[in-house]
Amino acid sequence: MKPIEVFHANKQNFYDELFELLRIPSITKNNEDVEVAAKWLKKILNQNANYVEIIQTKGNPVVLAEWKPQIQQKDTPTILFYGHYDVQPPEPLDKWNSPPFEPEIREGRIYARGVGDNKGQFYAHYCAIKCLHEVNELGLAVKFIFDGEEELGSFHLEEAMNARRKFFEDVDLIIVSDGPADPSWKPTLEFGARGIQTVRIELQSADSDVHSGNFGGIQPNPTWDLLAILQSMKDENGKCLIEGFYDDVFVPTEAALKAAKELNRDPETYKKQLGISYFGEEQDQPLTHKVMFRPTLNIRGFKSGEIRENAKTIIPSEAVVEMDVRMVPNQTPEKIETLILAHLDKLRSQSERMAQVLDRCKISFGASFHPLFTPLELPWTDILAEAIKEGFEQEPVKLPLAGGSLPLYSLYKVTEKPIYIIPYAQPDEANHAPNENMMVEWFEKGVKTSIKLLQKLGKIDLSS
């Protein structure tokens, strides 16, 4: 029996097992539920892996697993898969068409929180390993690392990896399946991802909200003052005005530029998909460059006072903005943090009033991931592309950089090996949103792709 035939013969069992995992509400901040998910993984992995361990950290656990080759005649590579078993909170619950932690299949899609991000995607890899193992055809060493706090920034992933550095010494390449595939709905091979640095600015301008008539003209409005600070950071054409923001932006390789050009993005397709009539950020940059090769400064949330049915005639006492910077290779969270603080210091020196405003601001920096880029010219590229083509029966799109962010730098820092992203979730997976889903067709093609990938890597002789 072929490995893919093992999958089809046991398909219901695989789905039942996946649904068990999806029922565990392993929201990152719910430590007890995350621990339950870690123990569930250990139980399942122990069925066929040669080594399984839960590593406790100062945060959520990291789970390691290893399968030794069953047939090995050459110096085959060792592959490391990364996945994360923590999930985003499901709110708002009233927007879900079915309970988020009661998975169900409707119209060819699995609906559940975490199915696309990331349980369903990493489980496809596990299915492939299990199917090959079942027929004694695993021809290379396979390792897996399961992260328990990716949604908070994977703060303790590197700590766990450093505690078991020997486990990672023989790794030759790393595969991550996370995020959605390319908007073109073609299978996707990504060579890295932008980084992220989050920042919060809180302005408490008074002790409490007051009547906008009784105290209008006396009590300062923090909304206007915070907006003035934000306006100093960007011009009307989307260019960031923070001094030094673009200094370290990398120059894409010729292969990366060629791949970006071959994407042949249609602006109207984006507009239709997103329901927009104009584009944001730098207006003088090509569309593909803006989502890959250029950094962005984004406002992800703003709160002050009340609106709509809760609107009041008040002067609010507080305004809060949450921002994120998406970084490209050569930029670092540490440098971005320094530049933002320097920009605010420069504003402080411009007027006494702005100095008074900033004196009442609290600035804090949160989750961050470094950007990472793997050159397209490495020999792994063709092997991975072939496996994806055979698994999805379609030529993959080669995306030099994913727009989103992943904890790739920690993986690279410990292993110093190339990292590739192969998303198994379709473009409209609705990760982080209500009705998160993964198409059954994409999941099963993901399993087939992983089988093909492991078979091809198992035929490589690194000594030749």
C-alpha positions in Angstrom: 0.0 0.0 0.0 1.3 3.5 -0.9 1.5 6.2 1.8 -1.3 8.3 0.2 -3.5 5.1 0.1 -2.9 4.7 3.8 -4.3 8.2 4.3 -7.4 7.6 2.2 -8.0 4.3 3.9 -7.8 5.9 7.4 -9.2 9.3 6.5 -12.1 9.3 9.0 -9.6 8.4 11.8 -7.4 11.3 10.8 -10.3 13.7 10.8 -11.5 12.4 14.1 -8.1 13.0 15.6 -7.8 16.5 14.2 -11.2 17.4 15.5 -10.1 16.2 19.0 -7.3 18.7 18.9 -9.6 21.5 17.5 -12.0 21.0 20.4 -9.2 22.0 22.9 -9.6 25.8 23.4 -5.9 26.4 23.5 -6.1 30.2 23.5 -2.6 31.4 24.2 -3.4 33.2 27.4 -5.4 30.2 28.8 -2.3 28.4 30.1 -4.3 25.4 31.5 -5.9 24.7 28.1 -2.6 25.1 26.3 -1.1 22.6 28.7 -4.0 20.2 27.9 -3.2 20.6 24.2 0.5 20.0 24.8 -0.3 16.7 26.6 -2.7 15.7 23.8 0.1 16.2 21.3 2.5 14.1 23.4 0.0 11.3 23.6 -0.6 11.2 19.8 3.0 11.6 18.9 4.1 8.8 21.2 2.1 6.4 18.9 4.9 6.4 16.3 7.7 8.9 17.1 11.0 7.7 18.4 11.3 10.7 20.8 8.7 13.1 22.3 9.3 15.7 25.0 7.3 18.5 26.5 9.7 21.4 27.4 8.3 23.6 30.1 9.2 27.3 29.8 8.5 30.5 31.6 5.5 30.7 29.3 3.6 27.9 27.5 5.2 24.5 26.8 7.1 23.7 23.6 6.7 20.1 22.3 9.5 18.3 20.4 9.2 15.1 18.4 11.6 13.0 16.2 11.2 10.1 13.8 14.3 8.2 12.8 14.6 7.0 9.2 13.3 3.5 8.5 15.2 3.1 5.3 18.5 4.9 4.9 21.1 4.1 2.3 22.6 7.5 1.9 23.5 10.7 3.8 20.0 12.0 3.7 19.0 15.5 5.0 17.2 16.1 8.3 14.0 18.1 8.0 12.5 20.2 10.9 8.8 21.1 10.7 7.5 24.0 12.8 3.9 24.4 13.9 2.0 26.2 16.7 -0.8 24.7 18.7 -2.0 27.9 20.5 -4.9 29.9 18.9 -6.4 33.3 18.9 -9.4 34.2 21.1 -12.6 33.4 19.1 -14.5 36.7 19.9 -16.8 38.1 18.7 -18.7 34.9 19.3 -22.0 36.2 17.8 -20.3 36.4 14.4 -19.6 32.6 14.2 -22.1 30.4 12.3 -21.1 27.5 14.6 -19.4 27.3 18.0 -15.6 28.0 17.4 -14.4 24.9 19.4 -17.0 22.5 18.0 -15.5 21.7 14.6 -17.7 20.8 11.8 -17.5 20.4 8.0 -19.8 22.5 5.9 -19.7 22.8 2.1 -16.3 21.3 1.9 -14.7 23.4 4.7 -13.7 22.6 8.2 -14.9 25.4 10.5 -13.1 25.9 13.9 -10.9 28.3 15.7 -7.3 27.3 14.9 -8.0 24.9 12.0 -6.0 27.1 9.6 -3.9 28.9 12.2 -2.3 26.5 12.7 -3.5 23.1 13.9 -4.9 21.9 10.5 -1.7 22.9 8.7 0.8 21.2 10.9 -1.5 18.2 11.3 -1.2 17.6 7.5 2.6 17.2 8.0 1.9 14.7 10.8 -0.5 12.7 8.6 2.2 12.4 6.0 4.8 11.3 8.5 2.4 8.7 9.9 1.4 7.4 6.5 5.0 6.9 5.5 5.9 5.4 8.8 3.0 3.0 8.5 4.4 1.4 5.4 8.1 1.6 6.6 9.0 4.1 3.9 10.3 7.0 6.0 13.6 7.6 4.3 15.0 10.5 6.4 15.2 11.9 9.9 12.1 14.1 10.6 11.9 16.4 13.5 9.0 18.6 14.7 8.7 21.6 17.1 5.3 22.7 18.3 5.1 26.2 19.7 2.6 27.1 22.5 2.6 30.8 22.3 3.1 32.0 18.7 0.0 34.2 18.9 1.7 36.2 21.7 5.1 36.5 20.0 6.8 33.1 20.8 8.7 34.8 23.6 10.0 31.5 25.0 10.6 29.5 21.8 14.3 30.4 21.7 14.6 29.6 25.4 13.2 26.1 24.8 15.4 25.5 21.7 18.6 26.6 23.5 17.7 24.1 26.3 17.9 21.3 23.7 20.4 22.6 21.2 21.7 19.1 20.4 18.3 18.2 19.1 18.7 20.8 16.3 22.4 20.3 15.4 21.7 18.0 12.4 18.8 20.0 10.9 19.4 20.8 7.2 16.2 22.8 6.4 13.0 24.0 8.1 9.5 23.9 6.7 6.7 26.0 8.2 3.1 25.7 7.0 1.2 28.8 8.3 -0.8 31.6 7.0 -2.9 31.6 3.8 -1.8 30.8 0.3 -1.3 33.4 -2.3 -4.4 35.5 -3.2 -4.3 34.0 -6.7 -5.5 30.7 -5.1 -2.4 28.9 -6.4 -0.2 26.7 -4.1 2.5 28.9 -2.7 6.2 28.6 -1.8 7.5 31.5 0.4 11.1 32.3 1.1 10.7 34.3 4.3 8.4 36.8 6.0 8.4 40.4 7.2 9.1 41.0 10.8 6.9 42.9 13.3 7.3 45.3 16.2 4.2 46.4 18.1 3.9 49.7 20.0 1.3 51.3 22.2 0.9 55.0 23.1 -1.4 55.8 25.9 -2.2 59.5 26.7 -4.0 60.2 29.9 -4.6 63.9 29.7 -7.0 64.3 32.7 -8.4 62.5 35.8 -11.7 61.7 34.2 -14.1 62.4 31.3 -16.0 65.7 31.6 -19.0 67.4 30.0 -17.9 68.9 26.7 -20.0 72.1 27.3 -19.1 72.7 30.9 -15.4 72.2 30.4 -15.0 72.7 26.6 -12.0 74.9 25.9 -10.3 74.1 29.2 -9.7 70.4 29.5 -7.4 69.2 26.7 -8.8 66.5 24.4 -6.3 63.6 24.2 -7.7 62.4 20.9 -6.6 65.6 19.1 -3.2 65.5 20.8 -2.6 61.8 20.0 -3.7 62.4 16.4 -1.1 65.2 16.1 1.6 62.8 17.2 0.4 60.2 14.7 0.2 62.7 11.9 3.8 63.6 12.4 4.8 60.0 11.6 3.4 59.8 8.1 2.7 62.0 5.1 -0.4 62.1 2.8 1.3 59.8 0.3 1.9 57.0 2.9 5.6 57.7 3.4 6.8 57.2 7.0 8.4 60.4 8.3 10.3 58.8 11.2 13.9 59.6 10.6 16.0 56.6 9.6 12.9 54.4 9.0 14.0 53.3 5.6 17.8 53.3 6.1 18.3 49.6 6.6 15.7 48.3 4.0 17.3 45.5 2.1 17.8 45.4 -1.7 16.1 42.4 -3.1 18.2 39.9 -5.1 17.7 39.6 -8.8 15.9 36.2 -8.3 13.6 37.8 -5.8 12.8 40.7 -8.1 12.2 38.3 -11.0 9.8 36.2 -8.8 7.9 39.4 -7.7 7.5 40.5 -11.3 6.3 37.1 -12.4 3.5 37.3 -9.8 1.9 39.8 -12.3 -0.5 41.2 -9.7 -3.6 42.8 -10.9 -4.5 45.9 -8.8 -8.2 45.4 -9.6 -8.2 41.9 -8.2 -6.9 43.3 -4.9 -9.6 46.0 -4.9 -12.3 43.5 -5.5 -11.0 41.0 -2.9 -10.6 43.7 -0.2 -13.6 45.9 -1.1 -11.3 49.0 -1.5 -11.2 51.8 -4.1 -7.6 53.1 -3.4 -4.4 51.7 -1.9 -2.6 52.6 1.3 1.1 53.1 2.2 3.7 54.4 -0.2 2.0 55.6 -3.3 5.2 55.6 -5.4 6.1 51.9 -4.9 5.0 49.0 -7.1 2.1 47.0 -5.7 4.1 43.7 -5.2 7.0 45.6 -3.5 4.6 47.2 -1.0 3.5 43.8 0.4 6.9 42.2 0.4 10.0 44.5 0.1 8.8 47.6 1.9 8.2 48.2 5.6 4.9 49.6 6.8 3.7 51.6 9.8 0.2 50.6 10.7 -2.5 51.8 13.2 -4.1 48.6 14.3 -6.5 50.1 16.8 -7.5 53.5 18.3 -9.7 54.1 21.4 -11.0 57.3 22.9 -14.4 58.2 24.2 -17.5 56.4 23.0 -19.3 56.2 19.6 -22.5 55.2 17.9 -25.2 54.1 20.4 -22.9 54.8 23.3 -21.8 58.3 22.2 -21.7 61.0 24.9 -21.1 64.7 24.8 -17.8 64.5 26.7 -14.2 65.4 26.5 -12.5 62.0 27.0 -9.7 61.8 29.5 -7.7 59.1 27.6 -6.7 58.1 24.1 -4.8 54.9 23.2 -3.4 53.8 19.9 -2.0 50.4 19.1 0.5 50.3 16.2 2.6 47.7 14.4 5.6 48.1 12.1 6.1 45.4 9.5 9.8 45.1 8.9 11.8 43.8 6.0 15.2 42.1 6.1 18.0 44.1 7.6 15.6 46.0 9.9 15.4 44.9 13.5 12.9 45.4 16.3 15.5 47.0 18.5 16.4 49.7 15.8 12.7 50.4 15.1 12.1 50.9 18.8 15.0 53.3 19.0 13.8 55.3 16.0 10.3 55.7 17.3 11.6 57.0 20.7 13.9 59.4 18.9 11.1 60.7 16.8 9.0 61.4 19.9 12.0 63.1 21.6 12.3 65.3 18.5 8.6 66.2 18.8 9.1 67.1 22.4 11.8 69.7 21.5 9.5 71.4 19.0 7.1 73.1 21.4 6.4 73.4 25.1 2.9 72.2 24.6 4.0 69.0 22.8 6.5 68.4 25.6 3.6 68.6 28.1 1.5 66.2 26.0 4.4 63.7 25.7 5.0 64.0 29.5 1.6 62.4 30.0 2.1 59.7 27.4 3.1 56.1 28.2 4.9 54.4 25.4 5.3 50.6 25.5 6.6 48.0 23.0 5.1 44.6 22.7 5.5 41.5 20.6 8.2 41.4 17.9 9.5 39.1 15.3 12.6 39.7 13.2 12.2 39.5 9.4 13.9 36.7 7.6 14.7 35.9 3.9 16.0 32.7 2.3 17.7 33.2 -1.1 15.7 31.6 -3.9 18.9 30.4 -5.5 19.5 27.6 -3.0 19.1 24.0 -4.3 16.1 23.2 -2.0 13.9 25.5 -4.0 13.5 23.1 -7.0 12.8 20.1 -4.8 10.2 21.9 -2.7 8.5 23.4 -5.9 8.3 19.9 -7.5 6.7 18.4 -4.3 4.1 21.2 -4.2 3.4 20.8 -7.9 2.8 17.1 -7.5 0.8 17.5 -4.3 -1.5 20.3 -5.6 -1.3 19.3 -9.3 -0.4 22.9 -10.1 2.8 24.9 -10.4 3.3 26.9 -7.2 3.7 30.6 -6.9 7.1 31.6 -5.6 6.7 34.4 -3.1 10.0 36.0 -2.0 8.5 37.3 1.3 5.2 36.7 3.1 3.6 39.9 4.2 2.7 38.5 7.7 5.1 37.7 10.4 6.3 34.4 12.0 8.9 33.4 14.6 11.3 32.4 11.9 14.3 34.3 13.4 14.4 32.1 16.5 14.4 29.0 14.4 17.2 30.4 12.2 19.2 31.8 15.1 19.5 28.3 16.7 19.9 26.2 13.5 21.3 28.7 11.0 19.5 26.7 8.3 17.2 27.9 5.4 13.5 28.2 6.2 10.7 27.9 3.8 6.9 28.5 4.2 4.4 26.3 2.4 0.9 27.4 3.3 -1.8 24.7 3.2 -4.7 27.0 4.1 -6.6 28.6 1.2 -6.5 32.5 0.9 -9.9 33.0 2.6 -9.1 30.9 5.7 -10.3 33.9 7.9 -7.5 33.3 10.4 -7.9 35.5 13.5 -11.5 36.2 12.5 -14.9 34.6 13.1 -15.7 31.5 11.0 -12.0 30.5 10.6 -11.9 27.6 8.2 -9.7 25.3 6.1 -10.9 23.7 2.9 -10.9 19.9 3.0 -9.4 19.8 -0.5 -6.5 22.0 0.5 -5.9 20.0 3.7 -5.8 16.7 1.7 -3.6 18.2 -1.0 -1.3 19.4 1.9 -1.0 15.8 3.1 -0.1 14.6 -0.4 2.4 17.4 -0.8 4.1 16.5 2.5 4.3 12.9 1.5 5.9 13.9 -1.8 8.3 16.3 -0.1 9.5 13.6 2.4 9.9 11.1 -0.4 12.0 13.4 -2.5 14.2 14.5 0.4 14.7 10.9 1.3 16.3 10.2 -2.0 18.9 13.0 -1.6 22.5 12.1 -0.8 24.2 15.0 0.8 27.6 13.3 0.6 27.7 13.3 -3.2 
